């Protein structure tokens, strides 16, 4: 099984993480920038607090030792990407903001 590791301590949105989630690749990322808005740690991915190599290695090892958990996270990642970040969902959110601005 594949795993995306986002080890950056600075990230504006996390597009690569979202793209990985949308195709069923589990994500392990540093809790930075917009990533906590995309990833609910332990649910649809995993967040760690720092880009420390030892911490990353331990998290990757733990993740890879549990293929059934990776499968669950993978499935939840697909669901999150479809439900919260689809084009239609984003258009609806933008439209709502525009309507509120016009009121």
C-alpha positions as a LaTeX table, in Angstrom:
\begin{tabular}{lrrr}
\hline
Residue & $x$ (\AA) & $y$ (\AA) & $z$ (\AA) \\
\hline
Unk1 & 0.00 & 0.00 & 0.00 \\
Unk2 & 1.13 & 3.54 & $-0.76$ \\
Unk3 & 1.39 & 6.29 & 1.82 \\
Unk4 & 1.86 & 10.02 & 1.27 \\
Unk5 & 4.06 & 11.73 & 3.85 \\
Unk6 & 3.78 & 15.52 & 3.95 \\
Unk7 & 6.74 & 16.52 & 6.11 \\
Unk8 & 6.61 & 20.25 & 5.48 \\
Unk9 & 6.16 & 22.50 & 8.50 \\
Unk10 & 4.63 & 25.20 & 6.25 \\
Unk11 & 1.67 & 24.48 & 4.00 \\
Unk12 & $-0.99$ & 26.87 & 2.80 \\
Unk13 & $-3.74$ & 24.38 & 1.93 \\
Unk14 & $-2.52$ & 20.83 & 1.39 \\
Unk15 & $-3.57$ & 20.18 & $-2.19$ \\
Unk16 & $-1.21$ & 17.21 & $-2.56$ \\
Unk17 & $-2.73$ & 15.64 & 0.57 \\
Unk18 & $-6.26$ & 16.17 & $-0.73$ \\
Unk19 & $-5.35$ & 14.74 & $-4.14$ \\
Unk20 & $-3.84$ & 11.66 & $-2.47$ \\
Unk21 & $-6.92$ & 11.20 & $-0.29$ \\
Unk22 & $-9.22$ & 11.47 & $-3.31$ \\
Unk23 & $-7.57$ & 8.43 & $-4.92$ \\
Unk24 & $-7.37$ & 6.38 & $-1.74$ \\
Unk25 & $-3.78$ & 7.02 & $-0.69$ \\
Unk26 & $-3.54$ & 7.43 & 3.09 \\
Unk27 & $-1.82$ & 10.63 & 4.29 \\
Unk28 & 0.54 & 11.22 & 7.19 \\
Unk29 & 1.27 & 14.93 & 7.57 \\
Unk30 & 2.74 & 17.51 & 9.90 \\
Unk31 & $-0.04$ & 19.51 & 11.50 \\
Unk32 & 0.68 & 22.79 & 9.70 \\
Unk33 & $-1.11$ & 25.34 & 7.57 \\
Unk34 & $-4.37$ & 24.10 & 6.11 \\
Unk35 & $-3.71$ & 20.40 & 6.65 \\
Unk36 & $-5.69$ & 20.20 & 9.92 \\
Unk37 & $-8.69$ & 21.53 & 7.98 \\
Unk38 & $-8.44$ & 18.57 & 5.60 \\
Unk39 & $-7.19$ & 15.79 & 7.86 \\
Unk40 & $-8.95$ & 14.61 & 10.98 \\
Unk41 & $-6.13$ & 12.69 & 12.64 \\
Unk42 & $-6.93$ & 9.03 & 13.12 \\
Unk43 & $-10.04$ & 9.30 & 10.97 \\
Unk44 & $-9.18$ & 10.17 & 7.36 \\
Unk45 & $-5.40$ & 10.52 & 7.80 \\
Unk46 & $-2.82$ & 11.12 & 10.48 \\
Unk47 & $-1.28$ & 14.33 & 11.77 \\
Unk48 & 1.97 & 14.62 & 13.70 \\
Unk49 & 3.12 & 17.72 & 15.57 \\
Unk50 & 6.57 & 18.26 & 14.10 \\
Unk51 & 8.69 & 17.34 & 11.08 \\
Unk52 & 11.20 & 15.55 & 13.33 \\
Unk53 & 12.64 & 12.62 & 11.30 \\
Unk54 & 12.40 & 10.22 & 14.24 \\
Unk55 & 8.77 & 11.10 & 14.82 \\
Unk56 & 7.99 & 10.68 & 11.12 \\
Unk57 & 9.80 & 7.34 & 10.97 \\
Unk58 & 7.93 & 6.03 & 14.00 \\
Unk59 & 4.57 & 7.15 & 12.62 \\
Unk60 & 5.28 & 5.61 & 9.20 \\
Unk61 & 6.37 & 2.33 & 10.81 \\
Unk62 & 3.26 & 2.24 & 12.97 \\
Unk63 & 1.02 & 3.07 & 10.04 \\
Unk64 & 2.53 & 0.46 & 7.71 \\
Unk65 & 2.28 & $-2.29$ & 10.36 \\
Unk66 & $-1.49$ & $-1.99$ & 10.37 \\
Unk67 & $-2.84$ & $-2.56$ & 6.84 \\
Unk68 & $-6.46$ & $-2.86$ & 8.00 \\
Unk69 & $-6.22$ & 0.57 & 9.65 \\
Unk70 & $-4.62$ & 2.00 & 6.49 \\
Unk71 & $-7.56$ & 0.64 & 4.48 \\
Unk72 & $-10.08$ & 2.30 & 6.83 \\
Unk73 & $-8.25$ & 5.62 & 6.69 \\
Unk74 & $-7.98$ & 5.32 & 2.91 \\
Unk75 & $-11.73$ & 4.79 & 2.53 \\
Unk76 & $-12.51$ & 7.69 & 4.87 \\
Unk77 & $-10.09$ & 9.90 & 2.92 \\
Unk78 & $-11.95$ & 9.20 & $-0.32$ \\
Unk79 & $-15.25$ & 10.00 & 1.39 \\
Unk80 & $-13.88$ & 13.27 & 2.84 \\
Unk81 & $-12.50$ & 14.40 & $-0.52$ \\
Unk82 & $-15.80$ & 13.69 & $-2.27$ \\
Unk83 & $-18.11$ & 15.14 & 0.36 \\
Unk84 & $-16.20$ & 18.21 & 1.54 \\
Unk85 & $-13.96$ & 19.20 & $-1.35$ \\
Unk86 & $-15.80$ & 18.31 & $-4.56$ \\
Unk87 & $-16.20$ & 20.99 & $-7.21$ \\
Unk88 & $-19.93$ & 21.18 & $-6.50$ \\
Unk89 & $-19.33$ & 21.61 & $-2.77$ \\
Unk90 & $-16.81$ & 24.39 & $-3.40$ \\
Unk91 & $-19.14$ & 26.18 & $-5.83$ \\
Unk92 & $-21.95$ & 26.00 & $-3.26$ \\
Unk93 & $-19.69$ & 27.49 & $-0.57$ \\
Unk94 & $-18.55$ & 30.32 & $-2.84$ \\
Unk95 & $-22.11$ & 31.05 & $-3.89$ \\
Unk96 & $-23.21$ & 31.21 & $-0.25$ \\
Unk97 & $-20.45$ & 33.71 & 0.59 \\
Unk98 & $-21.34$ & 35.84 & $-2.43$ \\
Unk99 & $-25.02$ & 35.86 & $-1.47$ \\
Unk100 & $-24.12$ & 36.89 & 2.09 \\
Unk101 & $-22.01$ & 39.75 & 0.72 \\
Unk102 & $-24.93$ & 41.00 & $-1.36$ \\
Unk103 & $-27.35$ & 41.06 & 1.56 \\
\hline
\end{tabular}
